């Protein structure tokens, strides 16, 4: 089953920094929407990011997202459980802030 996707304003804003990687980012997002648990080796985050997941895009760029069926996030309120909210995309150190 393919998950519905929603992008936060922050994700859309930050993705503009990576216009040269737009096609590859779309491919990665499509893979995550097909199977977020196994595709792209996503990892559960801890501490103040508990409930969110991280997927490696490049060696230094991470995609931070939440799977609505796994963890309640305010953006999931109006979405079905089979949805993914993409929170941000950025270099490693900035993505986790």
For each residue, the residues with C-beta under 8 A, 3 or more apart:
1: 82
2: 33 34
3: 32 33 34 36 67 82 83 84
4: 33 79 80 82 83 84
5: 29 33 83 84 85 86
6: 75 79 83 84 85 86
7: 11 12 15 85 86
8: 11 12 75 85 86 87 88
9: 12 13
10: 13 14 87 88
11: 7 8 14 15 86 87 88 89
12: 7 8 9 15 16
13: 9 10 16
14: 10 11 17 18 88 89 90
15: 7 11 12 18 19 22 25 89
16: 12 13 19
17: 14 90
18: 14 15 21 22 25 61 89
19: 15 16 22
20:
21: 18 24 25 57 58
22: 15 18 19 25 26
23: 26 27
24: 21 27 28 57
25: 15 18 21 22 28 29 57 63 89
26: 22 23 29 30
27: 23 24 30 31
28: 24 25 31 32 40 55 57 63
29: 5 25 26 32 33 63 86
30: 26 27 33 34
31: 27 28 34 35 39 40
32: 3 28 29 35 36 39 40 42 55 63 65 84
33: 2 3 4 5 29 30 36 84
34: 2 3 30 31 39
35: 31 32 38 39
36: 3 32 33 39 40 42 53 65 67 84
37: 42 67
38: 35
39: 31 32 34 35 36 42
40: 28 31 32 36 55 56
41: 55 56
42: 32 36 37 39 53 54 55 65
43: 53 54 55
44: 51 52 53
45: 49 50 51 52 53 54 64 96
46: 49 50
47: 50
48:
49: 45 46 52 64 96
50: 45 46 47 71
51: 44 45 66 70 71 72 73
52: 44 45 49 64 65 66 71 73 87
53: 36 42 43 44 45 64 65 66 67
54: 42 43 45 62 63 64 95 96
55: 28 32 40 41 42 43 62 63 65
56: 40 41 59 61 62
57: 21 24 25 28 61 62 63 89
58: 21 61
59: 56
60: 91 92
61: 18 56 57 58 89 90 91 92 95
62: 54 55 56 57 89 90 91 92 95 96
63: 25 28 29 32 54 55 57 86 88 89 95
64: 45 49 52 53 54 86 87 88 89 95 96
65: 32 36 42 52 53 55 84 85 86 87
66: 51 52 53 70 71 73 75 76 84 85 87
67: 3 36 37 53 70 71 83 84
68: 71 72 73 76 79 80 81 82 83 84 85
69: 81 82 83
70: 51 66 67
71: 50 51 52 66 67 68
72: 51 68 76
73: 51 52 66 68 76 85
74: 77
75: 6 8 66 79 85
76: 66 68 72 73 79 83 85
77: 74
78:
79: 4 6 68 75 76 83 85
80: 4 68 83
81: 68 69
82: 1 3 4 68 69
83: 3 4 5 6 67 68 69 76 79 80
84: 3 4 5 6 32 33 36 65 66 67 68
85: 5 6 7 8 65 66 68 73 75 76 79
86: 5 6 7 8 11 29 63 64 65 89
87: 8 10 11 52 64 65 66
88: 8 10 11 14 63 64 95
89: 11 14 15 18 25 57 61 62 63 64 86 95
90: 14 17 61 62 94 95
91: 60 61 62 94 95
92: 60 61 62 95 96
93: 96 97
94: 90 91 97
95: 54 61 62 63 64 88 89 90 91 92
96: 45 49 54 62 64 92 93
97: 93 94
